[in-house]
Structure formats: structure tokens, C-alpha cells
């Protein structure tokens, strides 16, 4: 598995070592539970051997902590520009997404997410695996006891985009999208292709509403993303959201269209 980059690795190693001490485990005892030799554990703790995801998973097994350290790496390993949005997303009582080209990450299947992430040639297979896991982990907010109200708008091009050999992948993704949209707390809407111009053509946007009444926006670009919290900027995003939403089909019409497209490849 891929090495965990510094300084995140140093932080995780310190936390594992602290947890080992609190549990009264020697390096040998911990190593048996984690599946590594005492000398390997010692080398990782001293920083002379790289921390890997395999070692982190072993630490979680040794501590029987439900995957705590792997989740820490998954979340803290996200790009720094994305962390504020992740926090807003987790705390949100309402979420609104518009995507002109792709299915939003919260509603992606693992196979679809992997295909999208593989478009970046700089990512190794292990890094793709890590990012896919992080994306799927984000979706847990939709299954909690008090899930946020989710409203998603996509351009019709996003549900029809498929290449040769990817028909099955896309069909499964669209059926998953339908299943998500049929939850009582969620709705998905499609801007039909015959709407030639609309405010969303300039790019995706996201909005999160917190329990304290505040809103946060998020915009992505080729180089990263920006969290938006200035009142004037949020007003602009709300205006554009409403403009886009007004061009979209109703919830039922959208689901019917998505189902129709999905059956073309089954």
C-alpha cells in the first residue's frame, strides 16, 4: 500500500504510539495484533520506516477501534482546500449541489468514483484507492439518523455521458442515483438538454446550511476549490442556484428521465 505523506504520517504515528501506551501494549504485543514484527513497529515509531495504510489498518485491528486511524488518514489526507467544505458538509442540515458534467460525489458509486478519479494521471493506484474510500466515507452522512435535506441538480449531459465499454458502469450509477433520490430527505432534478443556456454553465456549485442558520458555499476549479462565506458572495450563489433550479425538471419528471436513460444500457 502507499506510504502516508508527512507531516500527516508523523501525527498518525504519534497517535498510534500514544494509544499503544494507554492500552499497556508492548511493541511485540501490539505487533502480534497488527500483523507486524516488533522490529517493524519500532522502526515505524522511530521514523526509520515509512508508515503505510497496511500498518494503519493493522493498528486498527490491534486496538479493535472500528477503523479509527484509517478514517483519520482518509479525512485528514484530503486536500487542505477541501477540508473546510468537508466540515460544513458533515454539519449540514441542508445540502444543495449543482453539477453540469458529473454525478456529485455524495451520490457516486464506487466504480463511477474510481473512473472519475483515474482521469488524473498523477494519481497512483493506491492514491486512487484512498480517494475513492474517502469519497464513499463522505456518503455516510446520508445514512445517519438525522440526514441532511439533499437537493441535487445535474445537467442532462451528466446522466448521458458514457463511453464505449462504460455502459454497465453508467447504468448502475444512474440506478443508484434513482435509489438515492427516492429517499424522503433527497431529491434530484435534471436540467434538460433543450435548455440551451443557463447560469450553471460556468461551473458546479455547492451550498451547505448549518443548524445555527449559517450558509457556506463551495466552488471547484481545475486547480482546487474555494469555500465561500461572505454574505455578498453567498447572495450571488443563491441567485444562480435558484436560476438553475428553475430550469430543471420536476422531481418525478427527472426520475423518469434518469430511469429511461439507465435502461438504454441494460
N, C-alpha and C positions, 0 to 999 in steps of 0.2 A: 504494500500500500504506500501511498505518497507520504513524504515527510511533511510534518506540520511546520509551517514557516515561523520564524521568530518575528516579533517578540511573543507571539501567542504561545509558542511551544514552551518558553520559559515559564510563563504563567501557569499553563496546564500542568507541567512537571511539578511546580511548587505546590499546586493544589493536591495532586496525587500523593506527593510525599507527605503533606500535612494530613491527608485523610488516612494514609498508612500508619502514621504515628498515632493518630487519635484512635485507630482501631487496634493498636497494640500489635501490629504485624511486623515481623522482621522482613527484610528483603527476600529471604528464602520463602517464608510463608506466603507473602504476597505473590511472589513469582509463581508458586505452585498454582495458586488460584487464577492467576492471569495467563498462565501458559508460557512463562519465560523463566530462564535461569536466574539465579540470584546475581550472577555477574552481569547479565544483561540489564537487570533492574538497576544495579549500581551504576552502570555506565550511562544509562538514560538519566538518572538522577544527578549525576555529576556533569552532565552535558557533553560527554565524550562520545555519545551515541545518539543518533537522531531519534526524535520522538515520531512514531508513526501512528497511523489510525489503527493498525492492528494492536499496537501496545495499548492504546486508549480503550479499545473495545475489551481487551483483556483486563484492564483496570476496572472497568465497569462490572465485568463478571466477578472479579475478586471481591469487590465491595457489595455486589448484589444491589446496586443503586438504581436499577431501571434505565441504564444508559445515560446517566447524568453527564459524564465527561464528554461523551460523543456529541451530545446535544450542545454542550458548551462550545466545542470546536465548530460545530455546524453553524451556530448562531454568531459567535464572535469572529468566525472566519469570513463572514460576509464582508463585502467591500464597505469601507468606512462611510462612504456617501449614502449607503443603503440602510445602515443601522438605525438612524432616526426614524425612517419610514417603517422599518420592521417594528419598532417600539410602538409607533402610532397605530399600526395595523393590529397588533396584539391587544391594545387597549380600546380599540374602536367599538362603538355601539352601532355605527352605521359605516358602510364602505361603498364607495361608488367608483367604478372603473370604466374607462373608455379605451378600447384598443382598436386601431384601424387595420392592423395587419396580422395579429396573433391572438390566440385564446389567452386571456390573462392567467398569470402564474398560479393564482389561487384555485383555478379550475382546470389545470392541466393534468393529464395522465402522466405517469412516469415515462412512458415511451415517447410521448409528444415533447415533454420537457427535455428529455435526452437529445432528441433530434434537433431541437432549437439550440441547446447549449453547444452541440457539436459544430455549430456554424462558426464558432470562434476557433480558428486554427491554433491559437496559442495555448489552449487548454489541453492538458494531458488527460488520458482516460481516467486516472484517479481523481483529477480535479473535477472532471465532468461528473463522476460518481458522487463526489462530495456536494457539488452544487445541486444535483438532482435531489439528493437526500434532504438538503436544506429547503428546497422548494416544496417538497412533499410535506416536510415538517411544518411549514407555514400553514398548510391547509388544515391543521388540527383545530384552528380557531373556529372552523365551520361546524365542527362536531362537538363542541363543548356544550354544557348545559344552557348557557346563555349566549348563543352565537350572535354575531352582529347581523343587522339587516344588510343584505348584499344586493346591490343593483349593478348589473354589468351591461354595457352597450358595446357591441362589436360591429364593425363594418362587414357587409356581406362577403367581401373579399377574404376575410379572415376564416370564414367557415367553408369556403370553396377552394382555398389554396391547398393543392395536393400535387405531388409529383409522381412520376412513374415508380411503382413499387411501394408507395406510401399510402395506397388506398385503404388498406386494412387499418393501419395506424390512425388515419384520419377518421375513419368510420367509428372506431372505438372511442376516439376523443370526442366526437360530436355526440355520441350516445351518453358519454359521461357528462358532457355539458348539459344535456337534457335532464339527466338524473339530478344534477346539482340544482338546475333551475326549477325543478318541481318541488324542492323543499319549501316549506312555508315561509322561511325567512329570506328567500332568494328569488330574484327574477333576472332573466336575461332577455335583452332586446337587440334586434338586428336593424341596422340602417341599410335599407335595400339598395341594390346596385343602381337603380334608376334615379337615386338622389345624386345628381352629378357633383355638386359642390356642397360642402357643409363645414362647419367650424372645426371639426375634428381632423381634417385632412393634414393639419400641421403637426400632428403627433398625439401620442397617448397622454392621458391624464388620470390621476387618482385623487380621491378625497376621502379623508377619514374623520369621523365625528366621535369625540370622546365623551365620557359620562359627565364631565364638567362643563359641557356645552361648547368646547372649543373645536375648531376645524383645522386640519393640516392637509396640505396638498402635496403632490409629488409629481415631478415631470422627469422623464428619462430621455437621454440622447445617446448618440453613438459613443460618447466619452464617459458617461456616467449618469448622474441624476441630481436633482435639486429638490430639497424639501422647502415647501412654501408655507409661511405662516403670517406674512404681512397682510393686513386687512385688505389693502387695495389689490394685492395680487390674488387673494382668495376671491374677492368680488369678481375679478376677471375670469377666474376658473369656473366659478358658479355660472356666470353668464354663458360661457362656452359649453359647459355641461348641459344646461337647460336647452340651449340651441341644438346640440347634438341629440339629446333625448327626444326633443320634439320631432325630429326627422325619422325616428326609429319606429318600427312596427310595434304593435301591442305585444304583451307577453304571450298570449295564445298564438297570435299570428307568427311570432318569432319562433316559438317552439315547433309549430307545424313546419316552418321552412327548414329549420335545423334537422328535423327528423327526415324530411324529404331528401335533403342533401345527403344525409348519412346513409340512406338506403341505396343510393346510387352505386356504392362501393361494396355492398354486401352480397 
